[in-house]
């Protein structure tokens, strides 16, 4: 049985995460984890790259990274168009 945030059950089809962890987090958190680690059946999850220019990062890795992580990588390696200090 799950609570109003979806805690208490796993929403994954298959997962590399321990079941105890899956049950502790909310459904929203589970859905934020890339399908490669925790597949909830959402085919669009983690499939966006935020690069606007050249990137030396493999496409499969770009697609699995959260935007905030992509933006921390120097533009010389992965150009997201923002100016990094």
Secondary structure, 3 states (H helix, E strand, C coil): CCCCCCCCCCCCCEECCCHHHHHHCCHHHHHHCCCCCEECCCCCCCCCCCCCCCECCCHHHHHHCCHHHHHHCCCCCECCCCCCC
